[in-house]
Amino acid sequence: MQANFVNPFLTSSLHVIETLIQIKPVVGQLSMRTIHYADDYVWLKIGILGQMNKDILFGFPETVAFRMVSGMMGGYPVTQFDELCQSAVGELGNMISGNASTLLYQQGIEVDITPPNLVNDSAYEWGGQVFSIPLTIETIGEFNIYISA
């Protein structure tokens, strides 16, 4: 995976999360891996179109999604994956991907993003290896951003 494509997503995720919830994520070991659907996860897909065509998949354990959304809402307790929680998770992915597309544009790579799409079907096929950006947020938990190879 080209660093000039991964770095904008890494930079953007650190900036957006720290801005929204006031905690800087810690980056784990970047790697190539295969992912599998899990029912207790929230999966959000955003497409990247243009000079590079990729899919970005955000994978959150449900409890991490609740804590992230709670942090985004100033501590308001979140215990269900209702419309408000779904919207907030979608907006988080949208902000990270939109910011990353701006960083890519500054490198001379013109891309656009698709609207966020929650994937809640075990029949969904990601297909092959993905590049994994693991993030840990103190008091919230771990999640991954996956970029199609």
Steps between C-alpha positions, in 0.01 A plus 500: 500500500640838405591724793372805311150348519513356855659801671211739427256256666731454796557876539131577450378239750736626770399862441123444474474270801714724720294802393164331560562320828809672639707179521788424263485142367803274519589328172570127512697287255399574141458179301342314211232255611173331416192613688183311577154627581405490871146560628612692809679757284386818331627508140502822301608507134599806299618481141787703357456582131715686251870462431499224761208265557497345845253400767547615858341287771479616860458211745390577857398258773149618585604611851783710353255663258274590796792656691624687191156646432461588867834685483389678182184610685676639804447198723131435426452128581449282191382141551322414174597502137200718416465760221692764695791262564499382136505859379791591730706198390428587136604859560825390667589288196395783269719753683805272499457407133422856391804635682716223348370583150606863554848382602514276191398797282789699647728220376353532150266199530143595416238282669144524624324302771169316495242548775558283807328163489444279805570138413292264711487191286717196565478422126705813423823404325801726558725285287866429563760688696447846646735748658418537870548816707432398863419782741461496877328782684557512874180430700311422177666197341645372175376509144640469149493686175543266206603607150443266206821388333 
